[in-house]
């Protein structure tokens, strides 16, 4: 299948690079490092084995790209307003749009823009960063769960999964709502707390007080999901904490956005899930407070 990568940062470049290395037809939309990648290629420094890609199919204008079977959107959700212009040149009537983005409510809003598009949610469990032009530093993990939001062509959906797996990515299909809320169990505490306290994941868990607060915030997300009929056991919080303890010291994406004076993804990571839970009759007071702190800090 033919793939487009919209948002060739750390996440898009990593998964796109893996697919390209496996022989898939991958087309990368680049911005600030377009000229660098055209001249020097894409370098992925990975804990699972580094690799370099020369002569990748790189573009700086979406209108020059071909229509694709799968469009991987790895933009920050703060830039989703651009999708109205970016997606139409790439879509054909069977295209799948895979949104590898943070938060809850993303697919609903993109579906409203493109009522006939087939959408899927990509939940990436990965520590990676792109701090230099054309270079991705992949520190640990790398799996992706994919939830079917509105894909009617199941054969094409399954082929997408197979392509990821054959590229060496641990990929599996998961139930959409469960996947989004499970990802929020990690995202909501760690992203905001790293910004509010100006720290990294390891230090948040090293201190007993903040570790307890992280766990309580995780349980707020789990209890909200359970209240809405999405079954996530409380033990999932302990699993996420254990996984994070085994990670290298890590600055979540929101922390990097804050440090580089970029808009933070508060809307889909906090405001929307908090509103959805509140409308269903459940409050998340600790995360409501964290959202307020982030709104105070946002640039």
PyMOL commands that set and color helices and strands:
alter all, ss='L'
color gray80, all
select helices_A, chain A and resi 10-21+34-40+62-64+77-86+88-90+106-113+154-166+176-196+201-206+208-227+235-245+253-259+266-280+285-297
alter helices_A, ss='H'
color red, helices_A
select strands_A, chain A and resi 2-6+25-29+42-46+51-53+57-59+70-73+96-99+118-132+135-148+171-174
alter strands_A, ss='S'
color yellow, strands_A
deselect
rebuild
show_as cartoon
